[in-house]
Amino acid sequence: MRHRLRTVFASLPEGMKERLRATRADVDHLGLRLRRFGASGVRRLHVGAAVAHPHPFPEGVVSITFDDDLVDAFTKARPLMDAYGWGGTGYLLAYTVGDGLTLEQLHRLEDVHGWEIAGHGLARHVDLTTLTDAEVVVEVRGTRRWLAEHGFRGQRHFAYPYSANDRSVRAVVAEYFETARVVMGGAGNGLPPERSRLHRLGAFTWGAGFSTVASLTRQLDRTRRTAGWAVLVFHTLDGDDGFSVTSQDFAAILAHIDRLGMAVVPVGDVMRAWDTT
């Protein structure tokens, strides 16, 4: 049946296809907002409600991020986060589009599910500190340009491939991106965001110091006590390497965040809550 529907859809005029896509997006967006309201109430319905408070995130805030091709972010993490009405930040390797997710799926993550698509690389996944200055500029500038050309709202945010950076690389990245994330140092993220840390934005990364739910939730508890900012990094779900988290553990982490009462928003929304310029 699904194959027959795809065949019928493929035969439709392009204008009708676009109208059907828009209708589907509107229906999905309404359904997500209703689930968001039912699961979390007005407290997390949108960032604007929190910004009215003198401190935008009085219980602290969590940004859930994924790196690389974002396939598991879309197929496995997204449905679990949808149950709470939460969006994440996907740091995308642009060259994986088509082999991983399609542009349509990436735009659905943003437009329907409240995520943002940010930069992780353009033509390769490479340690930027091993490149010449000119090559770094080509890769970093190209990443920002690609995100902008495709209209992704996370286009001002970047994650260093392999977390590798030095003063020279950071200087180039700062020309094109508002923030740049690493994989360690998550305990240092205070609120409001400190200008000196914006291009070495710390994180708690599954598989790099954290491989149990308890080890990660202890850091979340500390962040909640200080009303700070916890940036979490994941790569894949249910894989067979050290950076993969099981769906069961990921769901347990989400449930713990919900019990703590912390806001969960993408990196860009945290930055927009304060004027850091």
Rosetta blueprint (number, residue, H / E / L):
1 M L
2 R H
3 H H
4 R H
5 L H
6 R H
7 T H
8 V H
9 F H
10 A H
11 S L
12 L L
13 P L
14 E H
15 G H
16 M H
17 K H
18 E H
19 R H
20 L H
21 R H
22 A H
23 T H
24 R H
25 A H
26 D H
27 V H
28 D H
29 H H
30 L H
31 G H
32 L H
33 R H
34 L H
35 R H
36 R H
37 F H
38 G H
39 A H
40 S H
41 G L
42 V H
43 R H
44 R H
45 L L
46 H L
47 V H
48 G H
49 A H
50 A H
51 V H
52 A L
53 H L
54 P L
55 H L
56 P L
57 F L
58 P L
59 E L
60 G L
61 V E
62 V E
63 S E
64 I E
65 T E
66 F E
67 D E
68 D E
69 D L
70 L L
71 V H
72 D H
73 A H
74 F H
75 T H
76 K H
77 A H
78 R H
79 P H
80 L H
81 M H
82 D H
83 A L
84 Y L
85 G L
86 W L
87 G L
88 G L
89 T E
90 G E
91 Y E
92 L E
93 L E
94 A H
95 Y H
96 T H
97 V L
98 G L
99 D L
100 G L
101 L L
102 T L
103 L H
104 E H
105 Q H
106 L H
107 H H
108 R H
109 L H
110 E H
111 D H
112 V L
113 H L
114 G L
115 W L
116 E E
117 I E
118 A E
119 G E
120 H E
121 G E
122 L L
123 A L
124 R L
125 H L
126 V L
127 D L
128 L H
129 T H
130 T H
131 L L
132 T L
133 D H
134 A H
135 E H
136 V H
137 V H
138 V H
139 E H
140 V H
141 R H
142 G H
143 T H
144 R H
145 R H
146 W H
147 L H
148 A H
149 E H
150 H L
151 G L
152 F L
153 R L
154 G L
155 Q L
156 R L
157 H E
158 F E
159 A E
160 Y L
161 P H
162 Y H
163 S H
164 A L
165 N L
166 D L
167 R H
168 S H
169 V H
170 R H
171 A H
172 V H
173 V H
174 A H
175 E H
176 Y H
177 F L
178 E L
179 T E
180 A E
181 R E
182 V E
183 V E
184 M E
185 G E
186 G H
187 A H
188 G H
189 N L
190 G L
191 L L
192 P L
193 P L
194 E L
195 R H
196 S H
197 R H
198 L L
199 H L
200 R L
201 L E
202 G E
203 A E
204 F E
205 T E
206 W E
207 G L
208 A L
209 G L
210 F E
211 S L
212 T L
213 V H
214 A H
215 S H
216 L H
217 T H
218 R H
219 Q H
220 L H
221 D H
222 R H
223 T H
224 R H
225 R H
226 T L
227 A L
228 G L
229 W E
230 A E
231 V E
232 L E
233 V E
234 F E
235 H L
236 T E
237 L E
238 D L
239 G L
240 D L
241 D L
242 G L
243 F L
244 S E
245 V E
246 T L
247 S H
248 Q H
249 D H
250 F H
251 A H
252 A H
253 I H
254 L H
255 A H
256 H H
257 I H
258 D H
259 R H
260 L H
261 G L
262 M L
263 A E
264 V E
265 V L
266 P L
267 V H
268 G H
269 D H
270 V H
271 M H
272 R H
273 A L
274 W L
275 D L
276 T L
277 T L
